[in-house]
Amino acid sequence: MMKRSPHTPYHPDGYLRLTLAELKAMSLVHLCSADDPSVKGMLDSLCIPCRRAGYTEWWVPGIHLSIGWDWYVDALTAQWRMVPWEVRSNVMLVTVDAMADLGAQASEFLLREHLASLSWPQQLALELAHAAAPCQLAPYAGMPSLLH
């Protein structure tokens, strides 16, 4: 079981180790998003009706934290949802007391719950409406979109 050094959250395995409280205190900045027909195709094959589907990537620039997930707009309710498969991230959540890894599954579950509490659907809809091209790295209007 990996442990985080009390002086740095970085580890040679590429994971950024944080407690859930540390993660929740950070503001995610939109990096890129786009419609993706392959995500829609996978949802169609699972009989999940959707109007559109794609991917999104958010980060915290100062520490290079990255979180990405696939999304879709439900065909019946018009709600934006996360797909039922993985959240992609370089974050490994750790316990508060021992700074020991919670593991990949527990980290993903807690990341998904945290993301569900944020206003990502509204922010993502704005980003896609204003994007001149898929995954442009420069934020529109000079200000990045933040999730708190």
Residue pairs with C-beta under 8 A, 6 or more apart in sequence:
1 100
1 101
2 11
2 13
2 15
2 17
2 92
2 100
2 101
3 94
3 98
3 99
3 100
3 101
4 11
4 17
4 94
4 99
6 99
9 16
9 17
9 18
9 22
9 63
10 16
10 17
11 17
11 92
14 90
15 90
15 91
15 92
16 63
16 64
16 65
16 90
16 91
16 92
17 91
17 92
17 93
17 94
17 99
17 101
18 65
18 91
18 92
18 93
18 94
19 93
19 94
19 95
19 96
19 99
20 93
20 110
20 114
21 96
23 65
23 91
23 93
23 111
23 114
24 114
26 60
26 63
26 65
27 60
27 146
27 147
27 148
28 58
28 59
28 60
28 65
28 67
28 118
28 146
28 147
29 58
29 59
29 60
29 61
29 139
29 144
29 145
29 146
29 147
30 56
30 57
30 58
30 123
30 124
30 127
30 139
30 144
30 145
30 146
30 147
31 57
31 58
31 59
31 66
31 135
31 137
32 56
32 57
32 134
32 135
32 136
32 137
33 54
33 55
33 56
33 57
33 124
33 127
33 128
33 131
33 134
33 135
34 54
34 55
34 128
34 131
34 134
34 135
35 52
35 53
35 54
35 128
35 134
36 53
36 54
36 55
36 70
37 53
39 53
39 54
39 55
39 70
39 71
39 72
39 83
40 50
40 52
40 53
40 72
42 83
43 49
43 50
43 53
43 72
43 83
44 50
46 84
48 72
48 84
49 74
49 75
49 76
50 72
50 73
50 74
50 75
51 72
51 73
51 74
51 75
51 78
52 72
52 73
53 70
53 71
53 72
53 73
53 83
54 70
54 71
54 72
54 128
55 68
55 69
55 70
55 71
56 68
56 69
56 70
56 71
56 120
56 124
56 127
57 66
57 67
57 68
57 135
58 66
58 67
58 68
58 120
58 147
59 65
59 66
59 67
64 90
65 89
65 90
65 91
66 88
66 89
66 90
67 87
67 88
67 89
67 91
67 111
67 115
68 87
68 88
68 89
69 82
69 83
69 86
69 87
69 88
69 112
69 115
70 82
70 83
70 85
71 80
71 81
71 82
71 83
71 121
71 124
72 80
72 81
72 83
73 79
73 80
73 81
74 80
74 81
79 121
80 120
80 121
80 124
80 125
82 112
82 115
82 116
86 108
87 108
87 111
87 112
87 115
89 107
89 108
89 111
91 107
91 111
92 101
92 102
92 104
92 107
93 101
93 102
93 106
93 107
93 110
93 111
94 100
94 101
94 102
95 102
101 107
102 110
118 147
118 148
119 147
120 147
123 145
123 147
126 145
127 140
127 145
130 140
130 141
131 140
132 140
139 145
